[in-house]
Amino acid sequence: MNTLPPELHSVIFSLSCTDAGYTSRSLSQVSTYFREIAAPLLYRTLSLSARQLHALVEKLEKTSPRLRHVHHLFVTDAESKVPFDTKTVLRLLSLTSPTLTTFALVSTNPQTGVPILGRIFRMSFPSLKELWVSGYYPFPTSPSMFPSLKRLHLNGNRNPHGLLQTGNLDESCPSLSHLYISGLSMAVTFALELESALNTDASSLFPSTLPSSLKSVVVQAGLALDQGGKTAKLKDELMELHLVRMMSAPVVNGVAVSLLPRKAVGVEEVRGEWLDALCRDIVGDDR
């Protein structure tokens, strides 16, 4: 180790830090020299609960911009009883959005989550490649906010009817290649909307369209209803019938389509996907 230049040590450290930040923090505690080499990596990857956000934002605001390049960010309010503080989350995103390449936000409280998710879709993330949004999300509305985004996972809106009818998804995410929508329930109108978009049906007054660069659509309904009236259960079954019929062919008009088994997507599932993406980004896998 003593014969290697600092530049090579920096490369080795960078390739070693493929977790949620534990490795970079551990390396910084070995010695003064290691701390100096690991300093640019300390904030590269952050996995945070709502309770930790305020202290972290205070640190970032006092840190040199050269040392606070956050590339990978995971934030959730699901692991504590503390809800998101909207101002704190927005302060964090104002500091990190220029450099983020992967970002996941899991919100379990609609009162705080909805306004935050709405602001996310109106902020610019110039380098972001993969995004996970879990909560009752609105739709992207502003053009070119995500120019580099390749993969988008939306979870938590039971019936995102209108997502594909406005054209905003294509305008906001012009490079989008993979779309994953989960948490659907009783979403008959969205299933019809997706089917129309896949079949490029322009006869509707508000035609549904997929982003022009899209290569893959993955759809997953939440758990089947075990409560509710007959009408709700009928709508849920009808949604599933439409989805199964739509996904009977593996490729529709050049877009790969797949229907995953029904499942509730929670914080650990999103975190697992985010960690996989972190590794892909570090090794340069841009598929």
N, C-alpha and C positions, 0 to 999 in steps of 0.2 A: 504493500500500500504506500509506503514512504517514497517509492521511486516513481509513482504516477503523478502527473501534473494535476492541478486543481480542476482544469477543464474536463479531464477524463473522469475524475471523481464525481463531478457534477452530472455527467452523462450517466454514470453508474447509479447514482442516487435517484436520478429522474426515472430510470427504467425500473428501479426497485420499488418505487412508491406507487403501487397500483391498488392500494386499499383506500379506505375512507379518511386517510390522514394519519393513522396510527404510526406507520413506518417513518414518515418524515419527522414527526414529533419525537420519536424514539432516537433517531439519528442525531437530532439536534442536541440531545442530552449526553452524548458520548464524550465530547471534548469541545474545546473552543474552536478548533479547526473544523470539526464536523458541523458545528453550529453555523459557522460562516458559510460552508458549502450548502447546507440544507436550508438556509434562510429563505431563498426564493421559492422553496417548495412547501413551506409551512402552511400557506393558505391556498395552495393549488387545488386541494381537494378538501371539501368541508361537508360534513354530515351533521345536521343540527336539529335540535328540538326547539319548539317555540320558547321554552324557558331560557335557552342559551343565546338567543338572538341579540338581545340588547348588549350584553357584555362583549360579544364578538364584533358588533358594529362599532362600538366604542374603540376597540383595538384597531380595527381596520382604518377608521378615520384618522388615527394617530400614526399609522404606518406609512412609510414611503410608498408612493405608487409603484416604484420598481420592485417592491417586495410583496405586494398584495395582489398579484395576478391570480385571481381565482378562476380556474378552468372548469372545475366540476363541483356542483352544488346540489345538495339534497336537504330539503327543509320539510318538517312535518310538525303538526300539532297533535298527532295521534298518540304520542308517547308521554304526554303529561296532561294534567288538567288545566294547564295554562293555555288560553286561546292566543291566536296570533294577535300581535299589536300591529295594525295596518301601517302606521307610520314607520315603525322599526323595519318591517319587511321591505317597504319601499326604499328606505335608506340603504338597506343591504343591497337591493337590486340596482340602485343608482351607482353603487360602487363596483358591482361585479358584472353587470350586463355587458360592458364592452369586451370582456375577455372570456366569458363563459363559452364552453363547447358542449357541456352536458348540464342539464338542469331538471330537477324533479321537485315538484311541490305537491304535498299531500295535505289536504284540508278536510277536517271532519266537522267543522263548525260553519254552517252556511252564513251566519251573521258576519263573520270576519272573512271567510273564504271567498265569497262572491265578489266583493269589491276588489280584493287583491287579485283574483284571477282576471277580472275585467281589466285591471291596470296592466297586468302582464301582457295581454294581447295588444295593448296600445303602446308598449315600450319597444325600443329598438335593441335587438340582440344580434349584432352583425356577424359574430363568429359561431353562434349556436348551431350545433349539428343535430342534437337529440333533445327532445323535450317531453316530459311527462307531466300531465296535469290531472290530479285526482281530487274531485270535489264537484260541486254543482257549477260547472263552467259555462260561461257565455261563449260566443263565437268570435273568432278573429274578425276585426273590422277595418284595420288600418293597413294600407298597402306597404309591402316591402319592409315590414318590421323584422322578418326572419329570413333574410336573403340566402343564408347558408343551410337552413334547416332541412335535414334529410328524413328524419324519423320523428313522428308525432304520435304519442299515445294519450288519448282522451278517455278518462274514466270518471263516472259519477253522475253524468246526466242521463237519466233513464230513457229519455226520448229526445235526442238532439235533432228534432225535425227542423229543417231550415239550414243546417250546417252546409249542405251542398247546393243550396238553391240560390245563394246570393253571389257566388263567385269570389267572395272575400277570402276563402281559404287559398285559392290559387294566387290571388294578389298578395296576400300576406306571406305565403310560403312558396315562392316560385320554383324552389329546388326540391320540393317535397317528393320523396320516392316511396316512403313506407308510412301507411296510416293504420293505426291500431285503435279501435273503438271498443271499449268494454263497459260493463255495468248496465247494459240495456235491459229494459223491462217494459212490457206492454207497448213496445215501440213499433207499432204497426205502420204508422205514417213514415217513420224514418226508414224502415225496411223497404217500403215502396219507393221512397226517395232514392235510396242507394241503388235499388234495382234499376230505376230509370237512368241514373247516372252511369251505371255500368253498361247499359244498353244504348247509351247516347241518344235517348229519346228527347227530341227537341219540340215535341208537339204540345207540351204543357205550357200554360201561361207563364209559369215560373220554372223553366227547365232546370234540372239538376245536372251539375257537371262536376267531374273530378279534376283535381289539379293536373295540368298537362304533362308534368314530369312523373306522375305517379306510376309505380311499378307493382305495388302490392297493397292489398287491403285485407286486414284481419279484423274479424268481428267476434265479439264474445258477449253473450247475455249473462246477467247476474244469475243468482240462484233462482230456481223456479218458485213461484208464489205458493206458500203453504197457508196463507191467510188471505182474506179479501173475499168480495162477493163473486158471483158467477160471471158478471161482466168483466171484471178485472182479470180473472183467470182465463176467460175466453180470449181476451185481447192478447194476453201473454202467449197463449198457445198459437194464436193466429200469427203473431210476430215470428215465432219459432218456425212455423210452417213456411212462411215467406223466406226466411233466412236460409233454411235447408234447401228449398227449391232454387234459390238464387246461387247457392254455392255448390250446386251439383256438378258444375264444370270447374276444373282447377284454374282455368284462364278464361277471362271474358274480355274480348276486344283488347287483348294485349296486357291486361292487368291480372296478376295472380290474385286469386281470392281464396280465403279459407275461413271456416267457421270453427272456433274452438269450443270445447265442451263448456257447459254453463258452470260458472264459478264466481265467487265474490273475490274481486281483486282488492287486496288490502295493502297496508303500508309495507309489509315485508316483500310482497311480490314486486311492488314498484321499486323498492330498494335493490332487490336482486337484479332487476333489469338495468337499473342505473349503474350498478357495479360492473355488470357485463359490458356496458357501453364504455365505461371508464377504461377498462382494459383494451377494448377495441381502439379507442382513440389514442392511447399511449403507444400501442404497437403499430399504429397507422393503418388499421383495417377500416376502410371507408365503404365497405359493401353495404 
